[in-house]
Amino acid sequence: MMQNIARYLMSCRELTAFCSQNGWIDDQTLDYEIIERNDQHVIAFVQFEEVILEGVDGVHRRISCQGRLRLVLDRYGQVERAELL
């Protein structure tokens, strides 16, 4: 199940709601912790760095982002959808 969650989070559009500067998510910094679990859903605390490109010289700035998601599971334990908490 953990591989399925990690794979889902890598392409999860809902994570962009945790970005504060309209940057992009550095997938290499994406990390999560399961804080609750049952047969219907998983609650995950997610952290990553948002990368912001500033100015014409291409300076990158990084901002730490975090939030909680409910990952709704189907009957096979696969992530069906994500909901912001």
QUIRALIN-V907347 format. One record per backbone hydrogen bond with DSSP energy under -1.0 kcal/mol. NH is the residue of the N-H (numbers start at 1). CO is the residue of the C=O. E is the energy in kcal/mol with one decimal. If there is no record, write none. Layout:
nh: (NH:NH)
co: (CO:CO)
e: (E:E)
This chain:
nh: (5:6:7:8:9:10:11:15:16:17:18:19:24:26:27:29:31:33:35:36:38:42:43:44:45:46:47:48:50:51:52:54:59:61:63:65:67:69:70:71:72:73:74:77:80:81:83:85)
co: (1:2:3:4:5:6:8:12:13:14:15:16:51:49:25:26:47:45:43:43:41:71:36:69:33:67:31:65:63:24:61:59:54:52:50:48:46:44:83:42:81:40:78:74:72:72:70:68)
e: (-2.2:-2.5:-2.5:-2.4:-2.7:-1.5:-1.3:-1.0:-1.6:-1.7:-2.0:-1.3:-2.1:-2.6:-1.1:-2.0:-2.7:-2.1:-2.7:-1.4:-2.2:-1.9:-2.5:-2.8:-2.8:-3.3:-2.9:-2.1:-3.3:-3.2:-3.1:-3.2:-1.3:-2.8:-2.3:-3.0:-1.9:-2.4:-2.9:-3.5:-2.3:-2.9:-2.7:-2.0:-3.7:-1.2:-2.2:-2.2)
